[in-house]
Structures are given as C-alpha cells and as structure tokens.
Amino acid sequence: MGQQQSGTSTISEKTVKAFELLNLYQQLEEALAKPSAVVDVGEAYRQILVWCRAHPQCASVLEILSTEERYPAWRRQALEEAYRLFYDEAALWAAADLERLPEPPTSEEIGFRPLPETLVNGKAVEQKTYAGSFTDRSGFFRQTWHYEIHRISSSGVSGRRIVALSESRYVCAGDVSAKLLHTVLPDECCSAREDPAAAKGPFLLPKGVRGQRLPEVPTQEDPQPIKEPLHFEDHSVARPRARLTFPQPRG
C-alpha cells in the first residue's frame, strides 16, 4: 500500500511572521486598554520594535494582516496614535518608569507622514475621546475608516481603547483617471506608486499622502458680499447711469 499523505497543510513562513506580528499588535492594544503599569505598555511596544528590527523586509506580511478581521491599516494607525497619547500623558505627568517607555516613532521613521494637529500640539492628551480617520487612496475607490480612541481613567496613566465607528467608500473621477494613467505609463513616467514596500515604522503604515487625513470640504460656497446702492446725505438712492449710445453711421 502507498504511503498516506498527511492531511495538514504546510504554513508558509510569511503567514507565520504575519501572525507573530498580529499577536504583538493585539498585546499592545490590550496593554493600552488596561494599563496596570507603564512598564507593561512599554514592554509590549518594545517587542514590536525588536520584531521589526529582526525582520527588516516584513512589509510582505501586509496582505495577510490587512483583512478587516485581523489588523488592517486603519487599526494600526489607531494603535500608533493610542500609544502616542499614552506616552504624551506619561511624559506630561512625569510618570514613574518613564525611561522604560520607548518613545513613539519619529517623523523620519514613519516616512514623514503628517500627523493630526491635535497630536502634535498635545491637545488630544486631555480629551476624553479622540476622533481619527484613515483614508486609503490606493485603488479606484477611496475608502475612509472612522474610529475613536477613548481615554480610560485609571490610578496611573490613563488607558486608551480603540473603537471602530464607520467605513465609507466612494469613487472619485479624478482618482480613476490618475490610476488609469499610472496603469498605462511605466513607473519612470509617474510619481512613486503606493505599495506595501513603502510601509514605514513599527506599525507598517504607508508614507506620503496615502493614509493622510482629507481636508474638510466646505458644504457650500462662501457667501458673496451684498453690494449696497450708493446713498446721499438726504438718504436718497443714486440711480444707475444709463448706458450711452452713439448713432450708427448710415450705410
């Protein structure tokens, strides 16, 4: 009789790496939601840093992580922002063991991706609810995820809990024409395309405009000033001048 083949399938190395990183992200999110000590949050984040240094070409795991039931880009951005809020509050109150809390990724480490103004100026630290969003412009459809980071009171530094809100998807005519142009022309003719290889930082977020917040679009045009007619001192209104006409030459 022939040898019976095993029913278990071999798991690829990329899948193993993806689930390792997924587990680390989940551990940090849990530590931020219920921080028993600053050291616990710092150690959870440090493990992510160590893993990323040991796997410099780890962007290939994004196609596995990016599904909604695992750890998509919007949640990784929310996790980074939650850690920044936690670190800023710990630094603000000069919490014990602050030196054991690694600093958040620098601007260079995240590919100079712009951060929301409330995170930069520190106003978001005191907010009970921080509203965030992530927009993906990589395809023909533009998708935006909205989320909140709730501040959880504790005996020490406040915890941070990520709450998903909504997702919107729409197509932009300008984006479609641009994507078609990028498809037809070679890379040398166009600006750098957004791809997983361009992911930066320990949270593997895309650099550049992808993931950047959209500016608020006004719902209506700015009102035009109303032109008032000219008034004289006796409150009479000046009449508009009649258009001068000249006789046409006879043919």
SVG drawing of the C-alpha trace seen along z (x, -y; Angstrom):
<svg xmlns="http://www.w3.org/2000/svg" viewBox="-34 -116 51 118">
<polyline fill="none" stroke="black" stroke-width="0.4" points="0.0,0.0 1.2,-3.5 2.1,-5.9 -0.8,-8.0 -0.3,-11.8 -0.7,-14.0 -3.9,-16.0 -2.3,-19.0 -1.0,-21.7 2.3,-23.4 2.0,-27.0 4.2,-29.4 6.9,-31.4 5.2,-34.6 2.0,-33.5 3.9,-32.6 5.5,-36.1 2.2,-37.8 0.6,-36.0 3.6,-36.8 3.2,-40.5 -0.6,-40.3 -0.2,-38.8 2.2,-41.6 -0.2,-44.3 -3.0,-42.7 -0.9,-42.5 -0.1,-46.3 -3.7,-47.2 -4.7,-45.1 -2.0,-46.7 -3.1,-50.2 -6.7,-49.5 -5.9,-48.2 -2.5,-49.6 -1.6,-48.0 1.8,-49.8 3.8,-51.9 6.3,-49.2 3.8,-46.7 2.8,-49.1 6.5,-49.9 7.4,-46.2 4.6,-45.4 5.7,-48.2 9.4,-47.2 8.6,-43.7 7.2,-45.2 10.3,-47.2 12.5,-44.2 10.4,-42.1 10.6,-44.8 14.4,-45.1 14.7,-41.3 12.5,-41.3 13.5,-44.4 11.6,-43.1 8.4,-42.5 6.2,-44.6 5.3,-41.4 3.0,-40.3 0.6,-43.2 -1.5,-41.3 -2.3,-38.9 -2.7,-41.5 -4.8,-43.9 -8.0,-41.9 -10.6,-43.6 -10.8,-40.6 -7.1,-40.8 -5.2,-44.1 -5.9,-46.5 -4.1,-49.8 -6.7,-51.9 -6.4,-50.0 -2.6,-50.1 -2.8,-53.8 -5.2,-54.0 -2.8,-51.8 0.1,-54.2 -2.0,-57.2 -3.2,-55.5 0.5,-54.8 1.4,-58.4 -1.4,-59.6 -0.3,-57.2 3.3,-58.3 2.5,-62.0 0.3,-61.7 3.1,-59.7 5.6,-62.4 3.2,-65.2 2.8,-63.8 6.4,-62.6 5.2,-59.1 7.4,-56.6 9.4,-54.3 9.0,-56.8 12.5,-55.9 11.3,-52.3 8.7,-53.6 10.2,-53.8 9.5,-57.0 6.9,-56.9 8.3,-56.6 9.9,-59.8 8.8,-61.6 11.7,-60.1 10.8,-56.6 7.2,-56.9 8.3,-58.3 7.5,-61.9 3.8,-61.1 2.0,-64.2 0.3,-63.7 -3.0,-65.3 -2.5,-68.8 -4.1,-67.8 -1.5,-65.1 1.3,-67.4 0.3,-70.3 -0.6,-67.9 -4.3,-69.0 -5.5,-65.5 -3.9,-64.2 -6.6,-65.7 -9.6,-64.8 -11.9,-62.0 -12.5,-61.0 -10.0,-61.4 -11.6,-61.1 -9.4,-59.7 -9.7,-58.6 -7.7,-56.7 -8.2,-57.1 -6.9,-54.6 -6.4,-56.1 -4.5,-53.1 -7.3,-51.9 -10.1,-53.2 -12.3,-53.5 -11.4,-55.8 -12.2,-54.2 -12.2,-56.0 -12.4,-54.4 -13.5,-56.5 -12.6,-55.5 -12.3,-56.9 -9.7,-56.4 -11.4,-56.6 -9.5,-57.7 -9.9,-55.2 -9.4,-56.6 -7.0,-54.6 -5.0,-55.1 -1.9,-56.0 -1.6,-57.0 -5.0,-56.7 -5.7,-53.8 -6.6,-54.1 -9.3,-52.0 -9.8,-51.8 -13.4,-51.9 -14.3,-51.4 -17.1,-53.6 -17.9,-53.5 -16.5,-52.9 -17.3,-54.8 -16.4,-54.0 -16.8,-56.2 -15.2,-56.7 -13.5,-59.9 -13.4,-60.7 -10.0,-62.4 -8.6,-59.4 -9.9,-57.0 -8.2,-58.9 -5.0,-59.1 -5.0,-55.4 -5.6,-54.6 -2.7,-56.8 -0.5,-55.1 -1.5,-51.7 -0.7,-52.6 2.6,-54.5 5.7,-53.0 6.9,-53.9 9.6,-56.1 7.0,-58.4 5.0,-58.9 5.5,-59.6 6.2,-56.7 3.3,-54.3 2.0,-53.4 2.7,-49.8 3.3,-47.7 7.1,-48.0 6.7,-51.7 5.3,-51.0 7.3,-52.7 7.6,-52.5 6.8,-49.7 3.1,-49.9 3.8,-49.5 1.8,-52.5 2.2,-53.9 4.2,-57.1 3.1,-60.0 -0.4,-61.1 -2.0,-57.7 -3.5,-57.5 -3.4,-61.2 -6.5,-62.9 -8.6,-64.6 -9.1,-68.4 -12.6,-69.4 -14.6,-70.3 -17.0,-73.2 -20.6,-72.2 -21.5,-75.4 -19.7,-78.2 -18.5,-81.2 -21.3,-83.8 -20.6,-86.8 -20.8,-90.3 -24.1,-92.1 -23.5,-95.3 -25.4,-98.1 -26.6,-101.0 -25.0,-104.4 -26.8,-106.7 -26.6,-110.5 -26.8,-112.6 -30.6,-113.2 -30.9,-109.3 -31.9,-109.3 -30.5,-106.5 -28.4,-107.2 -29.9,-106.0 -27.7,-103.9 -26.4,-105.7 -27.9,-105.0 -25.7,-103.4 -24.5,-105.9 -25.4,-105.1 -24.0,-106.6 -25.7,-106.8 -24.6,-104.3 -23.3,-105.5 -25.8,-105.2 -24.9,-102.8"/>
</svg>
